[in-house]
Amino acid sequence: MNRQTKADILRAGIAAPSADNSQPWRFAWSGDDLDLRIDASRSGLVSDTRFVLSDLAAGACLENLIVQGRSLGYAADLQTFPQHDDELWVARIRWRHDPECDQVEPLAGAIQQRHTDRRFPWGGPVTSDTQTRLNTQALQIPGPRLYWPQTPPERKAALKVIRQAETLRFRSPTLHAELFSSIRFAVGWHSVCEEGLAPATLAVEPPMRPLFQMLRRPAMMSMLNRLGAASVLGWRSAWLPIRLSPGLCLLVIPSKARADVLAGGRALQRVWLEATLDGLSVQPYAAAGVLGLGFVSIEPAFQGALSRLGSALCELCESGYGLVFLRLGYARSAPSDRSGRRAPASFGDFP
Ligand SMILES: Cc1cc2nc3c(=O)[nH]c(=O)nc-3n(C[C@H](O)[C@H](O)[C@H](O)COP(=O)(O)O)c2cc1C
C-alpha cells in the first residue's frame, strides 16, 4: 500500500462524526496493518462512561476507513478489540489488495459531504423506498437495525423520551457542565473550529444567542431552571425540530457489549452516508439511548430519570437497545457552517 493510499484512507476516517466533535481517534501503522485506538485524552467524560460514545465514533470512523479502502482496491480483514486488557485498542485492520474491490464504492462518494444539520424545518416525505435503502445499509453490519416509529402513538412516545433526555442535559449540573464544555464560544458565532462544537453549527436563532451563551454558567442555569428553562430547551432543541421533520428512526443494537456498540457506529455511518447520497439532512440525538443504557452516573436526584429513559426505550423498540435517534428530512440548502477537523498529524501515525 503506498503512502498516498494510506493518507487517503485516514482522511476518510477523520471525516467521520463524533459526539461533540471530539474526534477521539488515534491511528498507528505497522507495515500495511492499521490500528484504530480511542484517544484517552479525548474520551471518558461522564456520558462516555464505558466508552459508549467513543465506540460509536470509532465504529463510524472504522466504516469510513473500510469503505474508502474498498474504493481504492483494498479489502479489510478486521479484528475488533484485539487485546482484552487494552480497552483503548478498538481494531486492527489488515489490508489485502483485492482485484474485486476496484469498482466504485458508492458510499465513498458521500464521506466528505456527510455532515450534521441542526436546522429545521425540513421537507419530505422520507419515502418507504428511502427507508428500505437506509434499513439495507444498517443490516450490512451484523447486529444493528433501524426502528422507525410509524404510528402517531409510536412517534409521540419517541418524541417524549428524546425530549426528556435533552431536558435532563440542562437540569443535571454534571450533564450541563459536560454539554457546555464542548461548545467553543471563544470562536464567536460566525466562525467554525477544528475541534469541539462551534456555536455557528448549533442553529441558535440570533436573538437567543446572548441568553444561550449565559446559560453556560451553572448559577444562571440553575436559577432559570426554577422557571422551567430546561424543559423549554428540551422542547426547542429536540421536540420542535423533530416535530417539524418528516423522518425519525432509531438505531437499535442487540446487546450492550462494546462489540455491539462498535457495530452500531459502523451501521450508523453507513445509514448516514446513504442518507447523504439521497440528499437527506441528518441530526443525531444520542442522549436518550446513551443515558438509558445505565452506565452513566449523575446526581442521585436524576438517577431515577435515567432508568426511566432506559425502560421507555426498551418499550419502544421491543427487543435490543435503542442507541441513537436520527432526525431526517430535506433541507433547502446545505448549512453554511460545518464542524472542522484537527490537522491529520494530530491523530498519530499519519503517512
Ligand atoms: C455518537 C454520536 C452522538 C452524537 N450526538 C449528537 C447529539 O445528541 N446531538 C447533535 O446535535 N449531534 C450529535 N452528534 C453529531 C456530532 O456533534 C457531529 O458529528 C460532530 O460535531 C461533527 O460534525 P459533522 O457531523 O458535521 O462532521 C453525534 C455524533 C455521534 C457520532
The ligand as a MOL file (V3000), in Angstrom:
LIG
                    3D

  0  0  0     0  0            999 V3000
M  V30 BEGIN CTAB
M  V30 COUNTS 31 33 0 0 0
M  V30 BEGIN ATOM
M  V30 1 C -22.1560 9.0730 18.7580 0
M  V30 2 C -22.5910 10.4210 18.2820 0
M  V30 3 C -23.5230 11.1270 19.0290 0
M  V30 4 C -23.9540 12.3820 18.6020 0
M  V30 5 N -24.9170 13.0360 19.3250 0
M  V30 6 C -25.4120 14.1940 18.8680 0
M  V30 7 C -26.4990 14.8120 19.5440 0
M  V30 8 O -27.0270 14.2810 20.5430 0
M  V30 9 N -26.9730 15.9750 19.0590 0
M  V30 10 C -26.4250 16.5600 17.9490 0
M  V30 11 O -26.8930 17.6220 17.5540 0
M  V30 12 N -25.3800 16.0000 17.2860 0
M  V30 13 C -24.8850 14.8270 17.7120 0
M  V30 14 N -23.8510 14.2130 17.0390 0
M  V30 15 C -23.2460 14.8570 15.8740 0
M  V30 16 C -21.8560 15.4240 16.2060 0
M  V30 17 O -21.9470 16.5670 17.0260 0
M  V30 18 C -21.1440 15.7270 14.8870 0
M  V30 19 O -20.9280 14.5290 14.2100 0
M  V30 20 C -19.7900 16.4230 15.0770 0
M  V30 21 O -19.9860 17.7090 15.6050 0
M  V30 22 C -19.0310 16.5450 13.7500 0
M  V30 23 O -19.7890 17.2560 12.8330 0
M  V30 24 P -20.2040 16.6690 11.4220 0
M  V30 25 O -21.1400 15.5210 11.6760 0
M  V30 26 O -20.9090 17.8170 10.7260 0
M  V30 27 O -18.9760 16.2210 10.7120 0
M  V30 28 C -23.4180 12.9570 17.4280 0
M  V30 29 C -22.4880 12.2240 16.6700 0
M  V30 30 C -22.0880 10.9630 17.0930 0
M  V30 31 C -21.1200 10.1830 16.2560 0
M  V30 END ATOM
M  V30 BEGIN BOND
M  V30 1 1 1 2
M  V30 2 1 2 3
M  V30 3 2 2 30
M  V30 4 2 3 4
M  V30 5 1 4 5
M  V30 6 1 4 28
M  V30 7 2 5 6
M  V30 8 1 6 7
M  V30 9 1 6 13
M  V30 10 2 7 8
M  V30 11 1 7 9
M  V30 12 1 9 10
M  V30 13 2 10 11
M  V30 14 1 10 12
M  V30 15 2 12 13
M  V30 16 1 13 14
M  V30 17 1 14 15
M  V30 18 1 14 28
M  V30 19 1 15 16
M  V30 20 1 16 17
M  V30 21 1 16 18
M  V30 22 1 18 19
M  V30 23 1 18 20
M  V30 24 1 20 21
M  V30 25 1 20 22
M  V30 26 1 22 23
M  V30 27 1 23 24
M  V30 28 2 24 25
M  V30 29 1 24 26
M  V30 30 1 24 27
M  V30 31 2 28 29
M  V30 32 1 29 30
M  V30 33 1 30 31
M  V30 END BOND
M  V30 END CTAB
M  END
